[in-house]
């Protein structure tokens, strides 16, 4: 993050209160003012995950969401 000045934290836990939130907070604390884009978190929505595999799969961030987040972070200053 110090080199690229961008960060995306992706995990399969809920967005709020998850480990990814703590990682994003630490990045912001240590590198605030040096980042070229806001830290982006990719996670499941703040809902209880369904026991059904297909429903769970629809909530967990897919690779396309990660690719879109990376493009968004790289293009943040040009938007």
N, C-alpha and C positions, 0 to 999 in steps of 0.2 A: 504494500500500500504506500509506503514511503517513496518508492521509486515511481510508481504509476500515478500516484495521487488520486486513485479511484478504488472503490471497494464495493463488492457485491457479496452479501452473506446469504447463502442458500441452505435451507434445512427443512426437514419434514415435520417439524413441530409447529405449534400454533404461532402466529405472527407476534401476538402480544405476550410478553413475559417469558419468551423462550430463550434458549441459549444464544440464538442469533441476535436477539435484542441486546444482550449483554456485550457480545462481541462488537456490534455496531456502536454501542455507547463508548466502549473503550477506544475504538478507532477515532471517534469524534473527539474524545477527551485528549488523546495524544497528538492528533494531527489537525485539529480545528484550525481553519485559516490557510492550511496548506493543500486541502483537497480541491480538485478541479470539478467535482460533482458530489452531490449528497451521497452518503452511504445508502445503498439500496438493499432492502431485505426481501427475500423471496421465501415464502413459507405457506403453510396451509392457512385458510381463513380461521378466524377465532370461533370455531365450532367444534363439537365433539365429532371425531372421525367415525364414520359408519363402519359397521362390521362387514358390510358387503365390499368385496374387493373392487368391483367396478366403481362404486361410489367413492371409495377411498382414493382410487387412482385419479378420479376427476378433481379431487381437492388438492392433491400433492402437486407442487410445481413441476411441470414437464420441462424437458430440455429446451423446447422452443421458448418458454418463458425466460430461461436463463440466457439464451442467445439474444433475445430481445432486450433484456436488462443490460447485457454487455454493450450492445449497440447504443442503447440509451445513455449509458455512462460515458462512452467514447464521444458521442455527439452532443453531450450536454451543453457545451459552450456555443455550439452552432445553431441551437434551436431558438 
